[in-house]
């Protein structure tokens, strides 16, 4: 396989047609080697428009979703970013390459350790890795300029909104399979939030994601 041709085709045939037109994001996808973050057994699928299995019932996002989310979050060099669900570490790398610091939380210790090794091999040193359950929020007094949940959640815990600094952006996929909504929540000022629906999708849920209370008759 011609790796660079496959990478070019991924950008031009999958990502650009999905309204990812920010040249900085497109250049980023050409620089960060996605194939290095794919499980070895699936390396040949690194540039295919599919969710690649990672283990523990989790899957790597499609390339177009990764790119679209990075574009929607509008990451700045001075931002502090929270990622819920490290997974393969590829999205972590995309975020870290654009910003000051990424705090990445992963409930599976082997995912976190493997991602840390891969990012280290790529010379990316501005990521703080934690192993823990952050499906309902994360304690951090400093707050964040951008937050991304890499798994879906039937209900978005209020704790995530409260972590946003003024001007901060949060990406989350909410709802129940098979139809979920990708949401971008923006904090205009402390305690004031605006949410817009970007598109529909269907993602595996975060482990221990909160659900609506069931009615009992």
C-alpha positions as a Markdown table, in Angstrom:
| # | Residue | x | y | z |
|---|---|---|---|---|
| 1 | Unk | 0.0 | 0.0 | 0.0 |
| 2 | Unk | 1.2 | 3.5 | -0.8 |
| 3 | Unk | 0.8 | 5.1 | 2.6 |
| 4 | Unk | 1.0 | 8.7 | 1.5 |
| 5 | Unk | -1.4 | 8.2 | -1.4 |
| 6 | Unk | -3.8 | 6.5 | 1.0 |
| 7 | Unk | -3.5 | 9.4 | 3.4 |
| 8 | Unk | -4.1 | 11.9 | 0.6 |
| 9 | Unk | -7.2 | 10.0 | -0.6 |
| 10 | Unk | -8.5 | 9.9 | 3.0 |
| 11 | Unk | -8.3 | 13.7 | 3.2 |
| 12 | Unk | -9.7 | 14.5 | -0.3 |
| 13 | Unk | -12.3 | 11.8 | -0.5 |
| 14 | Unk | -13.6 | 11.4 | 3.0 |
| 15 | Unk | -12.7 | 14.4 | 5.1 |
| 16 | Unk | -13.0 | 17.4 | 2.8 |
| 17 | Unk | -16.4 | 16.4 | 1.4 |
| 18 | Unk | -17.7 | 16.3 | 5.1 |
| 19 | Unk | -17.3 | 20.1 | 5.3 |
| 20 | Unk | -13.8 | 20.0 | 6.8 |
| 21 | Unk | -12.3 | 22.9 | 4.9 |
| 22 | Unk | -10.0 | 24.5 | 7.5 |
| 23 | Unk | -6.6 | 24.2 | 5.9 |
| 24 | Unk | -4.8 | 24.0 | 9.3 |
| 25 | Unk | -6.9 | 20.9 | 10.2 |
| 26 | Unk | -6.3 | 19.3 | 6.8 |
| 27 | Unk | -2.5 | 19.9 | 7.1 |
| 28 | Unk | -2.6 | 18.4 | 10.6 |
| 29 | Unk | -4.1 | 15.2 | 9.3 |
| 30 | Unk | -1.3 | 15.0 | 6.8 |
| 31 | Unk | 1.3 | 15.4 | 9.5 |
| 32 | Unk | 0.1 | 13.2 | 12.3 |
| 33 | Unk | 0.5 | 9.5 | 11.2 |
| 34 | Unk | -2.8 | 7.9 | 11.9 |
| 35 | Unk | -1.5 | 4.5 | 11.0 |
| 36 | Unk | 0.8 | 4.6 | 14.1 |
| 37 | Unk | -2.3 | 4.7 | 16.4 |
| 38 | Unk | -4.2 | 1.9 | 14.8 |
| 39 | Unk | -3.9 | -1.6 | 16.4 |
| 40 | Unk | -1.3 | -3.6 | 14.4 |
| 41 | Unk | -3.9 | -6.2 | 13.3 |
| 42 | Unk | -5.9 | -3.4 | 11.6 |
| 43 | Unk | -3.1 | -1.2 | 10.3 |
| 44 | Unk | -4.2 | -1.8 | 6.7 |
| 45 | Unk | -7.5 | -0.1 | 7.6 |
| 46 | Unk | -6.0 | 3.1 | 9.0 |
| 47 | Unk | -7.3 | 5.3 | 6.2 |
| 48 | Unk | -10.7 | 3.5 | 5.6 |
| 49 | Unk | -14.0 | 5.2 | 6.4 |
| 50 | Unk | -14.8 | 2.9 | 9.2 |
| 51 | Unk | -14.7 | 2.6 | 13.0 |
| 52 | Unk | -11.7 | 0.4 | 13.9 |
| 53 | Unk | -12.1 | -2.0 | 16.9 |
| 54 | Unk | -9.8 | -1.2 | 19.8 |
| 55 | Unk | -10.9 | -3.7 | 22.3 |
| 56 | Unk | -13.1 | -3.4 | 25.5 |
| 57 | Unk | -16.1 | -2.9 | 23.2 |
| 58 | Unk | -14.6 | 0.5 | 22.0 |
| 59 | Unk | -13.9 | 1.7 | 18.5 |
| 60 | Unk | -11.7 | 4.3 | 16.9 |
| 61 | Unk | -13.6 | 7.2 | 15.3 |
| 62 | Unk | -13.8 | 7.5 | 11.5 |
| 63 | Unk | -11.2 | 9.9 | 10.1 |
| 64 | Unk | -14.0 | 12.3 | 9.0 |
| 65 | Unk | -15.4 | 12.5 | 12.5 |
| 66 | Unk | -12.0 | 13.1 | 14.0 |
| 67 | Unk | -11.3 | 15.9 | 11.6 |
| 68 | Unk | -14.8 | 17.5 | 11.9 |
| 69 | Unk | -14.6 | 17.6 | 15.7 |
| 70 | Unk | -11.1 | 19.2 | 15.7 |
| 71 | Unk | -12.5 | 21.8 | 13.3 |
| 72 | Unk | -15.6 | 22.5 | 15.3 |
| 73 | Unk | -13.7 | 22.9 | 18.6 |
| 74 | Unk | -11.6 | 25.6 | 17.0 |
| 75 | Unk | -8.5 | 24.8 | 19.2 |
| 76 | Unk | -6.1 | 27.7 | 19.9 |
| 77 | Unk | -2.4 | 27.5 | 20.8 |
| 78 | Unk | -3.2 | 28.8 | 24.3 |
| 79 | Unk | -6.1 | 26.4 | 25.1 |
| 80 | Unk | -6.3 | 23.9 | 27.8 |
| 81 | Unk | -8.2 | 20.8 | 26.6 |
| 82 | Unk | -10.0 | 18.0 | 28.4 |
| 83 | Unk | -10.5 | 14.7 | 26.5 |
| 84 | Unk | -12.8 | 12.1 | 28.0 |
| 85 | Unk | -11.8 | 8.7 | 26.6 |
| 86 | Unk | -8.2 | 8.5 | 25.3 |
| 87 | Unk | -8.8 | 5.4 | 23.2 |
| 88 | Unk | -6.0 | 4.9 | 20.6 |
| 89 | Unk | -4.5 | 8.4 | 21.4 |
| 90 | Unk | -4.9 | 9.6 | 17.8 |
| 91 | Unk | -7.4 | 12.3 | 18.6 |
| 92 | Unk | -5.3 | 13.2 | 21.6 |
| 93 | Unk | -2.3 | 13.7 | 19.3 |
| 94 | Unk | -4.4 | 15.9 | 16.9 |
| 95 | Unk | -5.5 | 18.1 | 19.8 |
| 96 | Unk | -2.1 | 18.3 | 21.5 |
| 97 | Unk | -0.4 | 19.3 | 18.3 |
| 98 | Unk | -2.6 | 22.4 | 18.2 |
| 99 | Unk | -2.8 | 23.5 | 21.8 |
| 100 | Unk | -0.9 | 24.2 | 25.1 |
| 101 | Unk | -2.1 | 21.2 | 27.2 |
| 102 | Unk | -4.4 | 18.2 | 26.9 |
| 103 | Unk | -5.7 | 16.3 | 29.9 |
| 104 | Unk | -6.8 | 12.9 | 28.7 |
| 105 | Unk | -8.9 | 10.6 | 30.9 |
| 106 | Unk | -9.3 | 6.9 | 30.1 |
| 107 | Unk | -11.0 | 4.2 | 32.1 |
| 108 | Unk | -9.0 | 1.3 | 30.5 |
| 109 | Unk | -5.4 | 1.3 | 31.9 |
| 110 | Unk | -4.0 | -0.5 | 28.8 |
| 111 | Unk | -5.5 | 2.1 | 26.4 |
| 112 | Unk | -3.9 | 4.9 | 28.5 |
| 113 | Unk | -0.5 | 3.3 | 28.7 |
| 114 | Unk | -0.4 | 2.4 | 24.9 |
| 115 | Unk | -1.5 | 5.9 | 23.9 |
| 116 | Unk | 1.1 | 7.5 | 26.2 |
| 117 | Unk | 3.9 | 5.4 | 24.6 |
| 118 | Unk | 2.7 | 6.3 | 21.1 |
| 119 | Unk | 2.5 | 10.0 | 21.8 |
| 120 | Unk | 5.9 | 9.9 | 23.4 |
| 121 | Unk | 7.3 | 8.2 | 20.3 |
| 122 | Unk | 5.9 | 11.1 | 18.3 |
| 123 | Unk | 7.6 | 13.6 | 20.5 |
| 124 | Unk | 4.3 | 14.9 | 21.9 |
| 125 | Unk | 4.9 | 15.9 | 25.5 |
| 126 | Unk | 2.0 | 18.3 | 26.4 |
| 127 | Unk | -0.5 | 15.6 | 27.4 |
| 128 | Unk | -1.3 | 14.6 | 31.0 |
| 129 | Unk | -2.8 | 11.1 | 31.1 |
| 130 | Unk | -5.1 | 9.9 | 33.9 |
| 131 | Unk | -6.8 | 6.5 | 34.4 |
| 132 | Unk | -10.2 | 7.0 | 35.8 |
| 133 | Unk | -14.0 | 7.1 | 35.3 |
| 134 | Unk | -14.9 | 10.5 | 34.0 |
| 135 | Unk | -18.3 | 9.7 | 32.4 |
| 136 | Unk | -20.0 | 12.1 | 34.8 |
| 137 | Unk | -17.4 | 14.8 | 35.0 |
| 138 | Unk | -13.9 | 15.4 | 36.3 |
| 139 | Unk | -12.6 | 17.5 | 39.2 |
| 140 | Unk | -10.3 | 20.3 | 38.0 |
| 141 | Unk | -10.4 | 23.7 | 39.5 |
| 142 | Unk | -8.6 | 25.4 | 36.6 |
| 143 | Unk | -11.2 | 24.6 | 34.0 |
| 144 | Unk | -10.8 | 24.1 | 30.3 |
| 145 | Unk | -11.2 | 26.0 | 27.0 |
| 146 | Unk | -12.3 | 22.9 | 25.1 |
| 147 | Unk | -13.8 | 19.5 | 26.1 |
| 148 | Unk | -14.4 | 16.5 | 24.0 |
| 149 | Unk | -16.2 | 13.3 | 24.9 |
| 150 | Unk | -15.1 | 10.5 | 22.6 |
| 151 | Unk | -18.0 | 8.2 | 23.6 |
| 152 | Unk | -21.7 | 9.0 | 23.6 |
| 153 | Unk | -23.7 | 9.7 | 26.6 |
| 154 | Unk | -27.6 | 9.5 | 26.9 |
| 155 | Unk | -27.4 | 12.5 | 29.2 |
| 156 | Unk | -24.7 | 15.1 | 29.3 |
| 157 | Unk | -23.6 | 15.5 | 32.9 |
| 158 | Unk | -23.8 | 19.1 | 34.1 |
| 159 | Unk | -20.3 | 18.8 | 35.5 |
| 160 | Unk | -18.8 | 19.1 | 32.1 |
| 161 | Unk | -20.5 | 22.5 | 31.4 |
| 162 | Unk | -19.2 | 23.8 | 34.7 |
| 163 | Unk | -15.7 | 22.9 | 33.7 |
| 164 | Unk | -15.8 | 25.3 | 30.7 |
| 165 | Unk | -14.1 | 28.6 | 30.9 |
| 166 | Unk | -15.8 | 31.6 | 29.4 |
| 167 | Unk | -15.5 | 31.2 | 25.6 |
| 168 | Unk | -15.0 | 27.5 | 26.0 |
| 169 | Unk | -16.4 | 24.8 | 23.7 |
| 170 | Unk | -17.6 | 21.3 | 24.5 |
| 171 | Unk | -18.3 | 18.5 | 22.0 |
| 172 | Unk | -20.5 | 15.6 | 23.0 |
| 173 | Unk | -22.7 | 13.0 | 21.3 |
| 174 | Unk | -25.9 | 12.6 | 23.2 |
| 175 | Unk | -28.9 | 10.4 | 23.0 |
| 176 | Unk | -29.6 | 6.7 | 22.5 |
| 177 | Unk | -28.7 | 4.4 | 19.5 |
| 178 | Unk | -29.4 | 4.3 | 16.6 |
| 179 | Unk | -30.0 | 8.1 | 16.4 |
| 180 | Unk | -27.8 | 10.4 | 18.4 |
| 181 | Unk | -27.0 | 14.1 | 18.1 |
| 182 | Unk | -23.5 | 15.6 | 18.0 |
| 183 | Unk | -23.7 | 18.7 | 20.2 |
| 184 | Unk | -21.4 | 21.8 | 20.5 |
| 185 | Unk | -21.9 | 23.6 | 23.7 |
| 186 | Unk | -20.4 | 27.0 | 24.1 |
| 187 | Unk | -19.9 | 28.9 | 27.4 |
| 188 | Unk | -20.5 | 32.6 | 26.7 |
| 189 | Unk | -19.9 | 33.6 | 30.3 |
| 190 | Unk | -19.9 | 31.9 | 33.7 |
| 191 | Unk | -23.1 | 29.9 | 34.0 |
| 192 | Unk | -24.4 | 30.8 | 30.5 |
| 193 | Unk | -24.3 | 28.1 | 27.8 |
| 194 | Unk | -25.6 | 27.7 | 24.3 |
| 195 | Unk | -26.0 | 24.4 | 22.5 |
| 196 | Unk | -26.3 | 23.7 | 18.8 |
| 197 | Unk | -26.8 | 20.3 | 17.0 |
| 198 | Unk | -24.1 | 19.7 | 14.4 |
| 199 | Unk | -25.2 | 16.4 | 12.9 |
| 200 | Unk | -26.6 | 13.0 | 13.7 |
| 201 | Unk | -24.4 | 10.0 | 14.4 |
| 202 | Unk | -24.2 | 6.8 | 16.4 |
| 203 | Unk | -21.3 | 6.0 | 18.8 |
| 204 | Unk | -20.5 | 3.5 | 21.5 |
| 205 | Unk | -21.4 | 4.9 | 24.9 |
| 206 | Unk | -18.9 | 5.9 | 27.5 |
| 207 | Unk | -18.5 | 3.3 | 30.3 |
| 208 | Unk | -20.8 | 4.3 | 33.1 |
| 209 | Unk | -22.4 | 7.1 | 31.1 |
| 210 | Unk | -25.5 | 8.6 | 32.9 |
| 211 | Unk | -28.9 | 7.6 | 31.8 |
| 212 | Unk | -32.3 | 9.3 | 32.3 |
| 213 | Unk | -34.2 | 7.9 | 35.3 |
| 214 | Unk | -36.6 | 5.2 | 34.4 |
| 215 | Unk | -40.3 | 5.7 | 35.2 |
| 216 | Unk | -41.7 | 3.0 | 37.5 |
| 217 | Unk | -45.5 | 2.4 | 37.3 |
